[in-house]
Amino acid sequence: MSNTTVYLTEKINRLKKERRALVLSHNYQVGEIQDVADFIGDSLELSRMAIRTDAKVILFCGVHFMAETAALLNPDKMVLIPDLTAGCSMSDMVTVEKVRALKAKHPSAVVVCYVNTSAAVKAESDICCTSSNATKVVLSIPSDREIIFIPDQYLGNYVSHLTGRKLILYDGYCPVHYRIMASDLEKLKSYHPDAEVVVHPECTEEVVAQADRVLSTSGICQAVRQSPAQKVIVGTETGILHRLQKENPGKKFFAACQWCDCAHMKVNTLEKILWSLEDMKHVVTVPKEIFPKARQAVERMMAVPV
């Protein structure tokens, strides 16, 4: 750890106490942010932690839709994000107008909305889901109802396969996971035939078919801790490797795609976290006209048993 990192970390920790702030970090953040965070997790875990905390301030080190979700669940807390430009390419693929058009074609359908969407899109949906609970959310819907699943077609396809439910899929996707190639994974497996393969369900069907386990980011972390395998091939955004190596120092990890990192996730830095706590910016809020419906969709997700 460099002297600069030590200095910034010490200042951040002091300000966390002064501001009564909780720092949440997604598994895809850079290692030094994960190390300064109070809690690291996936979207569902971070949503639950946001509810449980008695902190006055939530500093969300992730992307904008995650901070919006925290704001929906914590109207009495200040929610900050280090950089307002931390967006999501998948989230940008779906708009309110496109969701309304789908609903017009299927007026009796239940709209299941992946949490990787804006609050405005959530407000057009009936219930949210994350990669870790999407299957349970879909199974909670009566079997005689049509289901529109937005926006990730690959997660939706995987959930459809697991549940046997035919889903009306939107054509969105995560560009990071889309870049994980089945041919590259196959080659990596030939180099490490004794490695366990874990991948995220946002990957393409061809990549998922080669996996030993298909899990959310925190599901991957838990599975790796419990697995006897000493080598693991990981098919998701590369930021997770820091946590995996830190929690499993005796194991070896190989990225299924070494250049598959999320530029949006990586705009956050220790300096920006410090500036955010110093100046109490950038505050993330949800417009009052969409707040109730967007919150309802998230709350319905939270009510689905884990």
Helices and strands as residue ranges (DSSP letters): H 3-19, E 21-26, H 31-36, E 39-41, H 43-52, E 57-61, H 64-73, E 78-80, H 89-92, H 96-105, E 110-114, H 119-122, E 127-129, H 134-139, E 147-150, H 153-163, E 168-169, H 175-178, H 182-191, E 196-199, H 205-208, E 213-214, H 217-226, E 231-235, H 240-247, E 252-255, G 265-267, H 270-279, H 291-303
